[in-house]
Amino acid sequence: MKNIYSEDAFTGLEAAIVLIAFVVVAAVFSYVVLGAGFFTTQTAQATVHTGVAQASSSLEVVGNVMGLVDSGTPNQINYVNVSVALTAGGTAMDLTQMVISYSDNNGGRNPSINATPGLACSALTTALGTAVTDETLLQWCVSQKINDLHETPNNLLEPNEIWVLSIRAPDSATVNTKLTYNLQPAVGAVLPITRSVPGGLNPVQALY
């Protein structure tokens, strides 16, 4: 009996199925490649933005670091005055979000020195001449703002401004002690400040 079915039809159908399969696979592969490319691009952009934010939000020390000594405790530093400003091209920084930690070679440690409310030095709870045995009482404030032209005070350290930070020192900050304060802004690099207390102290003493 003669075969009335043509093999050419089946060959064309198979070819069409294979072609469609190739097209689908190629489309899926292209989608995966494009998705990976978009993800990589977004990650690179996020990294760049983060790097720019970190670089443009950094502090630097201006001038000497000074230690304040009270007559009631002549052999230890009571406060440390640090003048800070933004690095060149830096963006305004909210210092109420900054964390300050302390350590020295006498075993003194404090991972987070408290900021006074509104950074006002009038709110300090520990007076000069009083040893701080409870390190939770350590506090810091802004004792002076230089080049601050705002009629309404704010807590933003802005370009061209210099702020003097007064940081309470624990009773372990005695003569011949190497002490370190780490200033960690909410955004930006940590500013480590390491100084040594000399063997003899004046009421206002430069630390080197």
C-alpha positions in Angstrom: 0.0 0.0 0.0 1.4 3.4 -0.9 2.3 5.7 2.0 0.2 8.9 1.6 2.0 10.8 4.4 5.0 13.0 3.4 8.2 12.8 5.5 9.0 16.4 4.5 6.2 17.7 6.8 7.6 16.0 9.9 11.1 17.3 9.1 9.8 20.9 8.9 8.0 20.5 12.1 11.0 19.2 13.9 13.1 22.0 12.5 10.6 24.5 13.7 10.6 23.0 17.2 14.4 23.0 17.4 14.4 26.7 16.2 11.9 27.7 18.8 13.9 25.9 21.5 17.0 27.7 20.4 15.2 31.1 20.4 13.8 30.4 23.9 17.1 29.4 25.3 18.9 32.4 23.8 16.2 34.7 25.2 16.6 33.3 28.7 20.4 33.4 28.5 20.2 37.0 27.3 17.9 37.9 30.2 20.3 36.3 32.7 23.3 38.1 31.2 21.5 41.5 31.1 20.3 41.0 34.7 23.8 40.2 35.9 25.1 43.3 34.0 22.4 45.6 35.6 23.2 44.2 39.1 26.9 44.7 38.6 26.3 48.3 37.4 24.1 49.1 40.3 26.6 47.6 42.8 29.4 49.6 41.2 27.3 52.8 41.4 26.5 52.1 45.1 30.1 51.5 45.8 31.1 54.8 44.2 28.4 56.7 46.0 29.4 55.2 49.3 33.1 56.0 48.6 32.3 59.6 47.7 30.1 60.0 50.9 32.9 58.5 53.0 35.6 60.7 51.5 33.5 63.9 51.6 32.4 63.4 55.3 35.7 63.4 57.2 37.1 65.4 60.1 40.6 66.7 60.6 42.3 68.2 63.7 43.1 71.9 63.5 46.0 73.1 65.6 47.2 71.6 68.9 45.3 69.2 71.2 45.2 70.9 74.6 44.7 69.3 78.0 43.0 71.3 80.8 44.1 70.6 84.4 42.4 71.7 87.6 44.2 72.5 90.8 42.3 69.9 92.7 43.8 67.1 90.5 47.2 68.5 89.4 48.6 65.2 88.2 45.9 64.3 85.6 44.1 65.8 82.6 40.5 66.7 83.3 39.4 67.8 79.9 40.9 67.6 76.4 40.1 70.4 73.9 40.3 69.3 70.3 39.6 71.7 67.4 38.1 70.0 64.4 37.0 71.0 61.0 35.8 69.3 57.8 38.3 68.1 55.3 38.6 70.1 52.0 35.4 69.8 50.0 33.6 68.1 52.9 29.8 68.2 53.4 28.1 69.4 56.5 28.2 66.9 59.4 25.7 66.5 62.3 28.0 66.0 65.3 25.1 64.9 67.5 25.4 61.6 65.7 29.1 61.2 66.4 30.5 58.6 68.7 33.6 59.2 70.7 35.6 56.4 72.4 38.5 56.5 74.7 41.5 54.3 75.7 44.8 54.7 77.3 47.8 52.6 78.4 46.7 52.6 82.0 43.7 50.4 81.2 41.2 53.2 80.8 38.5 52.3 78.3 35.2 53.8 77.3 33.6 52.7 74.0 31.1 55.5 73.9 31.5 58.9 75.7 28.1 60.6 76.1 27.4 63.8 74.3 25.7 66.5 76.4 22.2 67.5 75.3 22.5 69.9 72.4 26.3 69.6 72.7 26.1 72.4 75.3 29.0 72.6 77.8 26.7 74.1 80.4 25.0 70.7 80.6 28.2 68.9 81.8 27.4 66.9 84.9 30.9 66.4 86.2 32.8 69.4 87.4 36.5 70.1 87.0 38.6 68.8 89.9 36.4 65.8 90.5 37.8 62.4 89.5 35.6 60.3 87.3 35.4 56.8 88.9 32.2 55.9 87.0 33.2 56.2 83.3 29.5 56.3 82.3 29.7 59.9 83.5 32.2 60.9 80.8 30.8 63.5 78.5 31.8 65.8 75.7 30.4 69.1 74.3 31.2 71.9 71.9 32.8 74.7 73.9 33.4 77.1 70.9 32.2 77.5 67.3 34.6 79.6 65.1 33.3 81.1 61.9 29.8 80.1 62.7 27.7 82.9 61.1 24.2 81.4 61.8 21.8 83.5 63.8 20.1 80.3 64.9 22.6 77.9 66.3 22.6 74.3 64.9 24.5 71.1 65.4 25.9 71.0 61.8 29.6 71.4 61.4 29.8 73.1 58.0 32.7 74.0 55.6 35.0 76.8 56.9 33.8 76.3 60.5 36.0 75.2 63.3 34.5 73.6 66.4 36.3 73.1 69.7 35.3 69.9 71.3 35.8 69.6 75.1 36.0 65.9 76.1 36.0 64.8 79.7 39.0 62.6 80.5 38.8 59.7 83.1 41.0 59.6 86.2 43.4 57.2 84.4 44.6 60.1 82.2 47.5 60.9 84.5 51.0 62.1 83.8 53.1 60.0 81.3 50.0 58.4 79.9 49.4 57.8 76.2 45.7 58.4 75.5 43.6 57.9 72.3 40.3 59.4 71.4 38.5 57.9 68.3 35.9 60.3 66.7 33.4 58.3 64.6 30.9 60.4 62.6 27.7 58.8 61.4 29.1 58.9 57.9 32.8 59.0 57.2 36.1 57.7 58.4 37.2 57.4 62.1 39.5 60.2 63.2 42.0 58.7 65.8 43.6 61.3 68.1 46.6 59.8 70.0 48.5 62.1 72.4 50.8 61.7 75.4 50.4 63.4 78.7 53.8 64.9 79.8 55.4 64.3 83.1 54.7 67.9 84.3 51.4 69.7 83.8 50.3 73.3 83.5 46.7 74.5 83.9 46.5 74.5 80.1 48.9 71.9 78.6 49.6 71.0 75.0 49.6 67.3 74.4 52.0 65.8 71.8 
